[in-house]
Amino acid sequence: MKLNQITILLAAFIGLSSCKKENTDNSQKQGYTQYFNGTVNGKAVDIKTEATSRYLQCTACDVESIAGDWTGFTSIDKEAYKVSVVIADDKSGVSKTQRLVFRVFDIKKGVFSLTGTEDIYNPLSSYALVVKQGNTDKYDVFYMADPKKAPFTIEINKYEYNSVSALPTVGGKLNGTLYNTKDAGDAIEIKDATFEVRY
């Protein structure tokens, strides 16, 4: 009788162990969905990108996508995070894209106000800009905040590391207007945009 009880307990233990392992394997295979949504020049934008490990798994990544890039500055104990969002621009009637790029240096939870005086080439700088793809006979067009107008704001409300990734998950909100650097009458308004990204 004791042998039967031991056999039943051993079988139950093996069954539970294999169930746990199966669940662990499934959770490791699940990807992470990063997103950007909001209003860009009155048009609703909702972009989702599936990411597994460091590789993006998305359809039409060349048309619309979101990706993040973490940089650590060990000598000064600071971190920076850059987010790049590719948004289809259908106003022109041709297949073009515009890329929203924003970067926060010394990133932490809080509100960052950008005035357009930031140096986008300085690795110790925060900035936000939109680059519109130019025609074959024109250069790309750059949009940034205007120092004479209201600042562009980036609110970071999530910046956390977890056991799944060595890279942080970053989330927040964007609001403001970015102006063509050569024609202040041409602007891109980003309203009530939210995002979350890890890769």
BALOBA-1460 file (C-alpha; in Angstrom, 3 decimals):
// residues 199
<rec num="1" residu="m" x="0.000" y="0.000" z="0.000"/>
<rec num="2" residu="k" x="2.850" y="2.394" z="0.821"/>
<rec num="3" residu="l" x="4.424" y="1.573" z="-2.544"/>
<rec num="4" residu="n" x="1.180" y="2.597" z="-4.320"/>
<rec num="5" residu="q" x="1.067" y="5.923" z="-2.402"/>
<rec num="6" residu="i" x="4.690" y="6.658" z="-3.255"/>
<rec num="7" residu="t" x="4.048" y="5.823" z="-6.933"/>
<rec num="8" residu="i" x="0.977" y="8.125" z="-7.016"/>
<rec num="9" residu="l" x="2.879" y="10.986" z="-5.337"/>
<rec num="10" residu="l" x="5.838" y="10.545" z="-7.702"/>
<rec num="11" residu="a" x="3.535" y="10.579" z="-10.754"/>
<rec num="12" residu="a" x="1.751" y="13.716" z="-9.478"/>
<rec num="13" residu="f" x="5.094" y="15.474" z="-8.860"/>
<rec num="14" residu="i" x="6.374" y="14.632" z="-12.354"/>
<rec num="15" residu="g" x="3.065" y="15.807" z="-13.872"/>
<rec num="16" residu="l" x="3.220" y="19.143" z="-12.007"/>
<rec num="17" residu="s" x="6.888" y="19.645" z="-12.896"/>
<rec num="18" residu="s" x="6.236" y="19.142" z="-16.582"/>
<rec num="19" residu="c" x="3.253" y="21.553" z="-16.454"/>
<rec num="20" residu="k" x="5.388" y="24.236" z="-14.843"/>
<rec num="21" residu="k" x="8.154" y="23.806" z="-17.403"/>
<rec num="22" residu="e" x="5.644" y="24.004" z="-20.262"/>
<rec num="23" residu="n" x="4.195" y="27.285" z="-18.906"/>
<rec num="24" residu="t" x="7.700" y="28.750" z="-18.487"/>
<rec num="25" residu="d" x="8.600" y="27.874" z="-22.070"/>
<rec num="26" residu="n" x="5.395" y="29.547" z="-23.367"/>
<rec num="27" residu="s" x="5.992" y="32.728" z="-21.386"/>
<rec num="28" residu="q" x="9.536" y="32.986" z="-22.749"/>
<rec num="29" residu="k" x="8.216" y="32.695" z="-26.308"/>
<rec num="30" residu="q" x="5.686" y="35.501" z="-25.854"/>
<rec num="31" residu="g" x="6.754" y="38.766" z="-27.429"/>
<rec num="32" residu="y" x="6.438" y="42.289" z="-26.160"/>
<rec num="33" residu="t" x="4.165" y="44.800" z="-27.895"/>
<rec num="34" residu="q" x="5.496" y="48.330" z="-27.998"/>
<rec num="35" residu="y" x="3.284" y="51.125" z="-29.223"/>
<rec num="36" residu="f" x="2.796" y="54.753" z="-30.159"/>
<rec num="37" residu="n" x="-0.663" y="56.282" z="-30.431"/>
<rec num="38" residu="g" x="-2.046" y="59.785" z="-30.530"/>
<rec num="39" residu="t" x="-2.923" y="62.500" z="-33.011"/>
<rec num="40" residu="v" x="-0.412" y="63.820" z="-35.551"/>
<rec num="41" residu="n" x="-1.708" y="66.851" z="-37.486"/>
<rec num="42" residu="g" x="-5.299" y="65.840" z="-36.753"/>
<rec num="43" residu="k" x="-4.795" y="62.257" z="-37.967"/>
<rec num="44" residu="a" x="-5.184" y="59.395" z="-35.475"/>
<rec num="45" residu="v" x="-2.036" y="57.277" z="-35.371"/>
<rec num="46" residu="d" x="-1.888" y="53.848" z="-33.748"/>
<rec num="47" residu="i" x="1.359" y="51.932" z="-34.286"/>
<rec num="48" residu="k" x="2.173" y="48.622" z="-32.645"/>
<rec num="49" residu="t" x="5.369" y="46.632" z="-33.091"/>
<rec num="50" residu="e" x="5.889" y="43.112" z="-31.759"/>
<rec num="51" residu="a" x="9.347" y="42.625" z="-30.333"/>
<rec num="52" residu="t" x="10.959" y="39.391" z="-29.231"/>
<rec num="53" residu="s" x="14.410" y="39.687" z="-27.686"/>
<rec num="54" residu="r" x="16.275" y="42.404" z="-29.606"/>
<rec num="55" residu="y" x="14.606" y="41.758" z="-32.972"/>
<rec num="56" residu="l" x="11.502" y="43.565" z="-34.163"/>
<rec num="57" residu="q" x="8.781" y="41.379" z="-35.622"/>
<rec num="58" residu="c" x="6.447" y="43.662" z="-37.522"/>
<rec num="59" residu="t" x="4.671" y="43.807" z="-40.829"/>
<rec num="60" residu="a" x="5.552" y="46.783" z="-43.022"/>
<rec num="61" residu="c" x="8.336" y="47.983" z="-40.688"/>
<rec num="62" residu="d" x="9.493" y="50.265" z="-43.472"/>
<rec num="63" residu="v" x="6.095" y="52.006" z="-43.438"/>
<rec num="64" residu="e" x="5.163" y="52.320" z="-39.751"/>
<rec num="65" residu="s" x="7.106" y="51.152" z="-36.700"/>
<rec num="66" residu="i" x="8.462" y="52.142" z="-33.289"/>
<rec num="67" residu="a" x="11.881" y="51.312" z="-31.839"/>
<rec num="68" residu="g" x="13.941" y="52.387" z="-28.842"/>
<rec num="69" residu="d" x="17.650" y="52.809" z="-28.218"/>
<rec num="70" residu="w" x="19.240" y="52.944" z="-24.735"/>
<rec num="71" residu="t" x="22.663" y="54.494" z="-24.088"/>
<rec num="72" residu="g" x="24.549" y="54.366" z="-20.811"/>
<rec num="73" residu="f" x="27.281" y="56.877" z="-19.934"/>
<rec num="74" residu="t" x="29.236" y="55.031" z="-17.251"/>
<rec num="75" residu="s" x="31.819" y="57.778" z="-16.708"/>
<rec num="76" residu="i" x="29.119" y="60.224" z="-15.558"/>
<rec num="77" residu="d" x="26.540" y="57.675" z="-14.351"/>
<rec num="78" residu="k" x="23.762" y="58.908" z="-16.661"/>
<rec num="79" residu="e" x="21.451" y="57.205" z="-19.139"/>
<rec num="80" residu="a" x="19.778" y="58.406" z="-22.316"/>
<rec num="81" residu="y" x="16.928" y="56.877" z="-24.280"/>
<rec num="82" residu="k" x="15.978" y="57.586" z="-27.891"/>
<rec num="83" residu="v" x="12.687" y="56.587" z="-29.499"/>
<rec num="84" residu="s" x="12.140" y="56.524" z="-33.253"/>
<rec num="85" residu="v" x="8.624" y="56.313" z="-34.711"/>
<rec num="86" residu="v" x="8.079" y="55.909" z="-38.452"/>
<rec num="87" residu="i" x="4.680" y="57.320" z="-39.440"/>
<rec num="88" residu="a" x="3.150" y="57.046" z="-42.904"/>
<rec num="89" residu="d" x="2.445" y="60.484" z="-44.349"/>
<rec num="90" residu="d" x="-0.534" y="60.189" z="-46.662"/>
<rec num="91" residu="k" x="-1.185" y="63.942" z="-47.018"/>
<rec num="92" residu="s" x="1.007" y="64.127" z="-50.084"/>
<rec num="93" residu="g" x="-0.828" y="61.374" z="-51.955"/>
<rec num="94" residu="v" x="2.487" y="59.615" z="-52.537"/>
<rec num="95" residu="s" x="4.038" y="56.898" z="-50.424"/>
<rec num="96" residu="k" x="6.242" y="58.893" z="-48.054"/>
<rec num="97" residu="t" x="7.178" y="58.584" z="-44.454"/>
<rec num="98" residu="q" x="8.007" y="60.911" z="-41.628"/>
<rec num="99" residu="r" x="10.177" y="59.902" z="-38.708"/>
<rec num="100" residu="l" x="9.546" y="61.282" z="-35.228"/>
<rec num="101" residu="v" x="12.703" y="61.008" z="-33.125"/>
<rec num="102" residu="f" x="12.882" y="62.079" z="-29.496"/>
<rec num="103" residu="r" x="15.657" y="61.572" z="-26.991"/>
<rec num="104" residu="v" x="15.862" y="62.210" z="-23.269"/>
<rec num="105" residu="f" x="19.267" y="62.556" z="-21.633"/>
<rec num="106" residu="d" x="19.546" y="61.849" z="-17.887"/>
<rec num="107" residu="i" x="16.247" y="60.035" z="-18.234"/>
<rec num="108" residu="k" x="13.971" y="59.508" z="-15.242"/>
<rec num="109" residu="k" x="10.290" y="59.941" z="-14.489"/>
<rec num="110" residu="g" x="9.263" y="63.557" z="-15.005"/>
<rec num="111" residu="v" x="8.419" y="66.224" z="-17.576"/>
<rec num="112" residu="f" x="11.044" y="67.442" z="-20.065"/>
<rec num="113" residu="s" x="10.338" y="70.714" z="-21.911"/>
<rec num="114" residu="l" x="12.127" y="71.195" z="-25.219"/>
<rec num="115" residu="t" x="12.494" y="74.641" z="-26.727"/>
<rec num="116" residu="g" x="14.246" y="73.953" z="-30.033"/>
<rec num="117" residu="t" x="17.607" y="75.268" z="-28.842"/>
<rec num="118" residu="e" x="18.859" y="71.740" z="-28.097"/>
<rec num="119" residu="d" x="21.895" y="70.426" z="-29.981"/>
<rec num="120" residu="i" x="20.771" y="67.212" z="-31.681"/>
<rec num="121" residu="y" x="24.410" y="66.227" z="-32.327"/>
<rec num="122" residu="n" x="25.447" y="66.466" z="-28.669"/>
<rec num="123" residu="p" x="25.177" y="63.024" z="-26.989"/>
<rec num="124" residu="l" x="24.444" y="64.797" z="-23.658"/>
<rec num="125" residu="s" x="21.356" y="66.550" z="-25.032"/>
<rec num="126" residu="s" x="17.607" y="65.906" z="-25.087"/>
<rec num="127" residu="y" x="15.643" y="66.751" z="-28.239"/>
<rec num="128" residu="a" x="12.573" y="66.059" z="-30.355"/>
<rec num="129" residu="l" x="12.342" y="66.353" z="-34.121"/>
<rec num="130" residu="v" x="10.487" y="65.086" z="-37.145"/>
<rec num="131" residu="v" x="12.311" y="64.309" z="-40.381"/>
<rec num="132" residu="k" x="10.166" y="64.158" z="-43.488"/>
<rec num="133" residu="q" x="11.524" y="62.223" z="-46.424"/>
<rec num="134" residu="g" x="12.343" y="64.588" z="-49.273"/>
<rec num="135" residu="n" x="11.647" y="64.107" z="-52.947"/>
<rec num="136" residu="t" x="14.497" y="63.028" z="-55.211"/>
<rec num="137" residu="d" x="15.181" y="66.694" z="-56.026"/>
<rec num="138" residu="k" x="14.804" y="68.000" z="-52.433"/>
<rec num="139" residu="y" x="16.571" y="67.452" z="-49.135"/>
<rec num="140" residu="d" x="14.801" y="66.043" z="-46.106"/>
<rec num="141" residu="v" x="12.749" y="68.559" z="-44.112"/>
<rec num="142" residu="f" x="13.401" y="68.949" z="-40.363"/>
<rec num="143" residu="y" x="10.842" y="70.028" z="-37.763"/>
<rec num="144" residu="m" x="11.809" y="71.092" z="-34.223"/>
<rec num="145" residu="a" x="10.354" y="73.140" z="-31.385"/>
<rec num="146" residu="d" x="10.488" y="76.919" z="-31.900"/>
<rec num="147" residu="p" x="12.215" y="78.915" z="-29.114"/>
<rec num="148" residu="k" x="9.665" y="81.745" z="-29.642"/>
<rec num="149" residu="k" x="6.681" y="79.459" z="-29.061"/>
<rec num="150" residu="a" x="5.390" y="77.022" z="-26.445"/>
<rec num="151" residu="p" x="7.831" y="74.196" z="-25.644"/>
<rec num="152" residu="f" x="7.346" y="70.630" z="-26.806"/>
<rec num="153" residu="t" x="6.863" y="68.362" z="-23.782"/>
<rec num="154" residu="i" x="7.891" y="64.788" z="-23.155"/>
<rec num="155" residu="e" x="6.534" y="63.249" z="-19.973"/>
<rec num="156" residu="i" x="8.257" y="60.056" z="-18.845"/>
<rec num="157" residu="n" x="5.914" y="58.145" z="-16.527"/>
<rec num="158" residu="k" x="7.533" y="54.725" z="-16.860"/>
<rec num="159" residu="y" x="11.248" y="53.941" z="-16.715"/>
<rec num="160" residu="e" x="11.895" y="50.562" z="-15.206"/>
<rec num="161" residu="y" x="14.074" y="47.508" z="-15.508"/>
<rec num="162" residu="n" x="12.614" y="44.023" z="-15.113"/>
<rec num="163" residu="s" x="13.780" y="40.417" z="-15.078"/>
<rec num="164" residu="v" x="12.775" y="39.813" z="-18.703"/>
<rec num="165" residu="s" x="15.232" y="42.234" z="-20.305"/>
<rec num="166" residu="a" x="18.517" y="43.960" z="-19.494"/>
<rec num="167" residu="l" x="17.072" y="47.049" z="-21.176"/>
<rec num="168" residu="p" x="14.531" y="49.345" z="-19.507"/>
<rec num="169" residu="t" x="10.901" y="49.708" z="-20.518"/>
<rec num="170" residu="v" x="10.147" y="53.362" z="-21.233"/>
<rec num="171" residu="g" x="6.696" y="54.912" z="-21.458"/>
<rec num="172" residu="g" x="5.186" y="58.352" z="-21.469"/>
<rec num="173" residu="k" x="3.308" y="61.130" z="-23.228"/>
<rec num="174" residu="l" x="4.105" y="63.723" z="-25.902"/>
<rec num="175" residu="n" x="2.412" y="67.049" z="-26.579"/>
<rec num="176" residu="g" x="3.370" y="70.040" z="-28.651"/>
<rec num="177" residu="t" x="4.142" y="71.457" z="-32.057"/>
<rec num="178" residu="l" x="7.316" y="71.035" z="-34.096"/>
<rec num="179" residu="y" x="8.040" y="73.620" z="-36.814"/>
<rec num="180" residu="n" x="9.784" y="73.360" z="-40.171"/>
<rec num="181" residu="t" x="13.252" y="74.793" z="-39.509"/>
<rec num="182" residu="k" x="13.115" y="76.726" z="-42.812"/>
<rec num="183" residu="d" x="9.420" y="77.675" z="-42.903"/>
<rec num="184" residu="a" x="7.715" y="78.458" z="-39.558"/>
<rec num="185" residu="g" x="4.309" y="78.388" z="-41.302"/>
<rec num="186" residu="d" x="4.733" y="74.638" z="-41.823"/>
<rec num="187" residu="a" x="4.247" y="72.696" z="-38.581"/>
<rec num="188" residu="i" x="3.453" y="69.255" z="-37.181"/>
<rec num="189" residu="e" x="1.236" y="69.086" z="-34.094"/>
<rec num="190" residu="i" x="1.513" y="66.019" z="-31.885"/>
<rec num="191" residu="k" x="-1.362" y="65.832" z="-29.436"/>
<rec num="192" residu="d" x="-2.095" y="63.445" z="-26.548"/>
<rec num="193" residu="a" x="0.418" y="60.884" z="-27.822"/>
<rec num="194" residu="t" x="1.345" y="57.965" z="-25.577"/>
<rec num="195" residu="f" x="4.100" y="55.427" z="-26.081"/>
<rec num="196" residu="e" x="5.823" y="52.446" z="-24.516"/>
<rec num="197" residu="v" x="8.955" y="50.825" z="-25.869"/>
<rec num="198" residu="r" x="11.719" y="48.453" z="-24.816"/>
<rec num="199" residu="y" x="13.669" y="47.672" z="-28.019"/>
